[in-house]
Amino acid sequence: MPSGFGHILFGQLPPMKSSGKYAGERIYIKPEFFGIRHLKQFIKHAKSYFDHISRRYVCQLKEMQTKPGCSKEDAFRENTDKNLLEKWRTILTTIPSISEQNESLMKNATKYGISEIYQQAKQIDQDNKVKDFLSTMIKQYGEDDIAVRKGREIIFTIEGLNNSSLTCEFLSRMKKC
């Protein structure tokens, strides 16, 4: 793969009920540097794949569908940028008015990712550190997507893909666009 990526992750995200650019059904695509290049990586990947397949069959059982690990939200395990989390933790510790909430704020930031950090930064009384941090986040991840982003994934809506000129060009050969 180009740029040293090992594989591409993709999957369905839970639909957003609100209006806006990301309303409706969504999918994500994320290139990763990880992949299978050596025997050691193959063994580790095979174990992970076996766990995934086992979970998929277990999660099909009706009584297991509501258990942790079986929801679509849990299937999307994008990690938040650790450097971003550490910078946010540092900023939070410098704001005395929220010192009692730091643990809860960081727990949510780690669990929900970039969109949660963005919401927290907008809600906190913004001194220059928070404003600079917010500005850096927006430069890195873009302002349009930041409110729905967990990590570095690329998010598409099904409607957006269906209405794309490339999709229409492809489907026009089949007379469906």
C-alpha positions in Angstrom: 0.0 0.0 0.0 1.2 3.6 -0.5 2.9 5.7 2.2 3.8 2.6 4.2 0.3 1.7 5.2 -0.3 -1.9 6.0 -4.1 -2.2 5.6 -7.3 -0.3 5.5 -10.0 -0.5 8.2 -13.6 0.2 7.2 -17.0 -0.3 8.7 -20.4 1.1 9.6 -20.8 3.8 12.2 -24.1 4.3 14.1 -26.4 6.7 12.1 -26.7 10.3 13.3 -30.3 11.4 13.8 -29.5 15.2 13.7 -29.5 17.2 10.6 -26.3 18.4 8.9 -23.4 17.1 6.9 -23.1 13.8 8.7 -26.8 13.0 9.3 -28.0 9.6 8.4 -26.1 6.4 7.9 -22.3 6.6 7.9 -19.2 4.6 7.2 -15.6 5.1 8.0 -12.4 4.3 6.2 -9.0 4.4 8.0 -5.6 3.5 6.6 -3.3 2.0 9.2 0.4 1.4 9.4 -0.1 -2.0 11.0 -0.3 -5.0 8.9 1.2 -8.4 8.3 4.9 -8.2 7.3 6.5 -10.9 9.5 5.4 -14.2 11.1 5.1 -12.6 14.5 2.6 -10.1 13.1 0.7 -12.9 11.4 0.2 -14.8 14.6 -0.9 -11.7 16.5 -3.3 -10.7 13.7 -4.6 -14.3 13.5 -5.5 -14.2 17.2 -7.2 -10.9 16.9 -9.1 -12.1 13.8 -10.2 -15.3 15.7 -11.4 -13.1 18.6 -13.4 -10.9 16.1 -15.0 -13.9 14.4 -15.9 -15.5 17.7 -17.5 -12.3 18.9 -19.5 -11.9 15.7 -21.1 -15.3 16.2 -21.7 -14.8 19.9 -23.2 -11.4 19.3 -25.8 -12.9 16.9 -27.4 -14.6 19.9 -30.4 -12.5 20.9 -29.5 -12.3 24.6 -26.0 -11.1 23.8 -26.9 -8.3 21.3 -27.2 -5.7 24.1 -24.0 -6.8 26.0 -20.9 -4.7 25.9 -18.7 -5.6 23.0 -21.6 -6.5 20.7 -23.0 -3.1 19.8 -21.9 -1.3 16.6 -20.4 1.5 18.8 -18.1 -1.1 20.4 -17.2 -2.5 17.0 -15.7 0.8 16.0 -12.6 0.9 18.2 -10.8 3.9 16.9 -8.2 5.2 19.4 -7.8 8.9 20.1 -4.5 10.5 19.4 -2.5 9.9 22.6 -0.5 13.1 22.1 -3.7 15.1 21.8 -5.1 13.4 25.0 -1.9 14.2 26.9 -1.9 17.9 25.8 -5.6 18.1 26.9 -4.8 16.5 30.2 -2.0 19.1 30.8 -4.3 22.0 29.9 -7.1 20.7 32.2 -4.7 20.5 35.2 -3.9 24.2 34.8 -7.6 25.3 35.2 -8.4 25.5 38.9 -12.1 26.0 38.4 -12.6 22.4 37.0 -10.0 20.5 39.1 -12.7 18.3 40.6 -14.0 17.3 37.2 -10.6 16.5 35.6 -10.9 12.7 36.1 -14.4 12.6 34.6 -13.4 14.9 31.7 -10.4 12.8 30.8 -12.4 9.5 31.0 -14.9 10.9 28.5 -12.2 12.3 26.3 -10.5 8.9 26.2 -13.8 7.1 25.5 -15.4 9.4 23.0 -12.3 11.0 21.4 -11.8 14.1 19.5 -15.4 15.2 19.3 -15.6 15.0 23.1 -12.4 17.0 23.6 -13.7 19.6 21.2 -17.0 19.9 23.1 -15.2 20.2 26.4 -12.8 22.8 25.1 -15.8 24.9 23.8 -17.6 24.7 27.1 -14.7 25.5 29.4 -14.0 29.1 30.2 -11.4 29.7 27.4 -8.1 31.2 28.4 -5.3 31.5 25.8 -4.1 27.9 26.4 -7.6 26.5 25.6 -8.0 28.8 22.6 -4.6 27.8 21.2 -5.4 24.1 21.8 -8.7 24.4 20.1 -7.2 26.3 17.1 -4.5 23.5 16.7 -7.2 20.8 16.8 -9.2 22.6 14.1 -6.1 23.0 11.9 -5.3 19.3 12.3 -8.7 17.7 12.0 -10.8 20.4 10.2 -13.7 22.3 11.6 -16.5 20.6 9.6 -15.7 17.1 10.8 -14.4 17.6 14.3 -17.8 17.4 16.1 -18.3 13.8 14.8 -14.7 12.5 14.9 -13.3 10.0 17.4 -9.8 9.7 15.9 -8.1 10.0 12.5 -10.8 8.1 10.5 -12.3 9.4 7.3 -16.1 9.6 7.5 -18.6 9.3 4.6 -22.4 9.4 4.7 -24.2 6.8 2.5 -26.2 9.7 1.0 -23.0 11.6 0.1 -21.5 8.5 -1.5 -24.6 7.8 -3.5 -24.7 11.4 -4.8 -21.0 11.6 -5.6 -20.2 12.3 -9.2 -17.8 9.3 -9.2 -20.6 7.0 -7.9 -23.0 8.4 -10.5 -20.4 8.0 -13.3 -19.9 4.3 -12.3 -23.6 3.6 -11.9 -24.5 5.3 -15.2 -22.9 2.4 -16.9 -25.6 0.3 -15.3 -28.4 2.9 -15.9 -29.0 3.4 -12.2 -28.0 7.0 -11.6 
